[in-house]
Amino acid sequence: MSAADVTFINMCRDILDNGTSTEGEKVRPHWEDGTPAYTIKRFGVVNRYDLSREFPIMTLRRTALKTATDEMLWIWQSKSNNIHDLHSHIWDEWADEDGSIGKAYGYQMGVKHQYKEGMMDQVDRVIYDLKNNPFSRRIMTNMYVHQDLHEMNLYPCAYSMTFNVTQRPGTDRLVLNAVLNQRSQDVLMANNWNVVQYAVLMHMLAQVCDMQVGELVHVIADAHIYDRHVPMVRELISREPKPAPVFWLNPEIRDFYQFTRNDVAVEGYEFGSQIDNIPIAV
């Protein structure tokens, strides 16, 4: 069975059984009818995914691989903050009349900074270091820029990646690992979506830097299930996981900026029925 499903099931059970309810407290999110959107939350959830063993896409229900990849590339490759550059509508709630989400996500990845080697943005700096200084302990990105928060339509949720390169005994090929830091996560809507996005990112970076993929460690400060999602989560985690599919990445691409959402696929992907009409807290 899929290890990603087992991780998801165990996390959800822990939240439901041992989490803290925010019911009756002052909360920012609300439902479409204006009712406060309360949660059951766990602090400091840490999930590990060994990408060398399998691709961590959920089989309990379908995760849209190409759409998730498209959003990741919107941030990391296009470095855009405009929803008109996306092929989906997942950011429409937070966009202004021009389609901008403010100085958030892709905007921050595209800001150039001065280094000893010259001017680079955060993505180019990561790629430069992975190729030229792979054992550096300073290969990281950060989108949570306090001076720009007032100009962001939504504060970044998954805000930082720290890359770390290791080596397996008996081989000269390096292994790319990473820690994804997330301040907050709607577990039903976004957990596997984010895991899939950053697993794809790691596969892409490893390929263009001639490395193997290793571990993705996902750290979530506030992992929560919304009150109206609880019955849906209970039904979802009662399902039987299926075998993990095989991930495919176009082997011809050696430049990160040449990847598209069509350069990824999963072979033998079996999944349970989708959960329809999931209410979204905003």
LUMTOR-887847 format. One record per residue (C-alpha): residue in one letter; y, z, x. Coordinates in steps of 0.001 Angstrom, whole numbers, padded with zeros to 6 digits, always signed. Layout:
AYZX ...
***
This chain:
M+000000+000000+000000 S+003634-000464+001024 A+004880+002368+003250 A+008398+001785+001901 D+007154+002553-001618 V+005493+005767-000463 T+008729+006832+001247 F+010731+006035-001887 I+008339+007906-004193 N+008314+011002-001981 M+012119+010980-001704 C+012606+010690-005470 R+010112+013454-006197 D+011887+015716-003733 I+015267+015024-005321 L+013976+015635-008845 D+011986+018756-007921 N+014302+020394-005399 G+017723+018825-005861 T+021046+020306-006978 S+022490+019251-010340 T+026224+018526-010549 E+026252+018873-014342 G+029412+020648-015479 E+031109+020238-012115 K+034167+018113-011364 V+032854+014645-010463 R+034623+011339-009806 P+032135+008787-011259 H+031935+008140-014974 W+029954+005991-017378 E+031386+003054-019270 D+031908+005267-022325 G+034033+007657-020251 T+031390+010387-019987 P+031166+012062-016549 A+028258+010686-014506 Y+026400+013734-013197 T+023652+013607-010583 I+020720+015464-009095 K+021277+015368-005342 R+019633+016201-002029 F+021537+016723+001192 G+020524+015155+004487 V+017680+012831+003509 V+016164+011075+006543 N+013741+008169+006085 R+012081+006250+008938 Y+010821+002666+008731 D+008748+001105+011508 L+009754-002546+011257 S+007108-003525+013812 R+004411-002543+011288 E+005754-003941+008033 F+008891-005101+006261 P+010213-002248+004062 I+010770-004071+000796 M+009820-002223-002403 T+006875-003443-004474 L+007306-000967-007351 R+009866-003480-008600 R+011464-006552-007056 T+014260-006308-004513 A+016204-009586-004334 L+015856-010373-000630 K+018188-013373-000445 T+020937-011709-002496 A+020726-008533-000404 T+020848-010629+002772 D+023832-012557+001442 E+025825-009346+000943 M+024892-008111+004422 L+026013-011412+005973 W+029225-011257+003916 I+030036-008025+005752 W+028512-008570+009200 Q+028805-012311+009691 S+031657-013576+007480 K+033464-010230+007903 S+034986-010832+004504 N+036507-008459+001987 N+036847-011079-000756 I+034250-011408-003507 H+034831-015168-003748 D+032911-015465-000462 L+029843-013856-002089 H+027145-015582-004125 S+026738-012606-006476 H+028911-010395-008689 I+027913-006951-007405 W+031405-006210-006090 D+033391-007466-009081 E+034165-003932-010366 W+036085-003098-007171 A+037998-006348-006618 D+041644-006976-007424 E+043005-010071-009158 D+042754-012051-005900 G+039157-011001-005272 S+039948-008553-002480 I+038319-005126-002117 G+041045-004041+000295 K+040591-003028+003921 A+036928-002179+003382 Y+033539-003272+004714 G+033849-006780+006183 Y+037541-006334+006872 Q+036778-003506+009289 M+034019-005480+011017 G+036451-008308+011702 V+039222-006245+013294 K+039414-007019+017007 H+039694-004190+019529 Q+040602-004130+023200 Y+037737-003491+025616 K+037523-003861+029394 E+035723-007148+028763 G+038456-008420+026418 M+039213-008501+022710 M+036159-008255+020434 D+035362-007176+016913 Q+032607-004640+016255 V+029849-007175+015576 D+030571-009207+018696 R+030704-005990+020718 V+027229-004983+019502 I+025774-008376+020385 Y+027528-008374+023780 D+026158-004946+024673 L+022627-005674+023441 K+022560-008732+025691 N+024400-007328+028712 N+024025-003548+028601 P+021083-002813+026299 F+020466+000760+027473 S+024003+001846+026663 R+024244+004856+024349 R+027505+003528+022895 I+026303+000555+020837 M+027579+001401+017384 T+029814+000351+014519 N+031996+002299+012096 M+033634+001159+008870 Y+034951+004568+007788 V+038444+004214+009249 H+040596+007055+007920 Q+043934+005349+008465 D+042844+002526+006133 L+041075+004535+003412 H+044103+004422+001117 E+043871+000614+001173 M+040145+000464+000361 N+039130-000115-003261 L+035890+001750-002485 Y+035220+003988+000495 P+032261+002661+002534 C+028918+004192+001530 A+026733+002825+004337 Y+029387+003143+007003 S+027872+003278+010495 M+025085+001757+012586 T+024000+003150+015953 F+021706+000901+017968 N+019323+002190+020609 V+017011+000116+022809 T+013622+001341+024023 Q+010604-000202+025730 R+006911+000009+024905 P+004466+000769+027729 G+002906-002313+029267 T+005514-004820+028125 D+008793-006067+029561 R+010254-006969+026166 L+012818-004528+024850 V+012667-002903+021405 L+015684-002670+019096 N+016018+000504+017012 A+018894+001685+014840 V+020225+004583+012787 L+021979+003711+009528 N+024354+006467+008391 Q+025248+006637+004727 R+027576+009205+003159 S+026348+008660-000409 Q+023670+006676-002206 D+022718+005901-005802 V+018976+006010-005144 L+017797+003921-008099 M+020327+001146-007671 A+020874+000972-003931 N+018199+002658-001825 N+015805-000175-001153 W+018639-002688-001339 N+020340-001061+001671 V+017062-000584+003552 V+016216-004270+003134 Q+019701-005384+004202 Y+019691-003444+007434 A+016057-004291+008184 V+017048-007976+007953 L+020066-007319+010184 M+017835-005711+012809 H+015388-008626+012718 M+018269-011074+013169 L+019872-009168+016046 A+016522-008657+017754 Q+015776-012374+017556 V+019107-013529+018975 C+018920-010890+021740 D+015255-011690+022581 M+013987-008269+021546 Q+011303-006865+019279 V+012144-004806+016204 G+011387-001092+016265 E+012471+001726+013956 L+015182+001831+011329 V+016175+005438+010660 H+018140+005874+007426 V+020250+009033+007163 I+021749+009769+003735 A+024152+012708+003430 D+024106+012737-000402 A+021051+011035-001916 H+021373+011262-005678 I+019847+010196-008958 Y+022264+009849-011882 D+021491+011778-015042 R+020985+008629-017131 H+018684+007189-014434 V+016200+010077-014384 P+013759+008654-016997 M+013853+005261-015260 V+013137+006809-011868 R+010245+008871-013264 E+008687+005736-014751 L+009256+003735-011548 I+007614+006257-009232 S+004606+006546-011549 R+003654+002966-010685 E+000984+002002-008155 P+002426+000484-004954 K+001183-002936-003879 P+000575-004194-000330 A+003685-004917+001736 P+004518-008636+002041 V+004994-010485+005328 F+008595-011054+006397 W+009672-014473+007671 L+012832-015207+009643 N+013697-018736+010696 P+012590-018784+014368 E+014892-021695+015198 I+018068-019628+014863 R+019272-018106+018143 D+022924-017527+017189 F+023655-014695+014744 Y+026479-016708+013169 Q+024096-019516+012206 F+021894-017423+009907 T+022128-017955+006144 R+020437-016211+003222 N+017959-019116+003174 D+016643-018208+006638 V+014725-015208+005266 A+011658-015011+003048 V+008751-012731+002183 E+005266-014178+001889 G+002749-012668-000513 Y+005349-010548-002304 E+003813-008869-005361 F+005916-006450-007380 G+006092-004531-010631 S+008258-005390-013612 Q+012009-005067-013294 I+013898-002216-014944 D+016430-003743-017314 N+019784-002441-018565 I+020360+000135-015826 P+023742+001787-016558 I+026189+001680-013651 A+028449+004624-012823 V+031890+003681-011518 
***
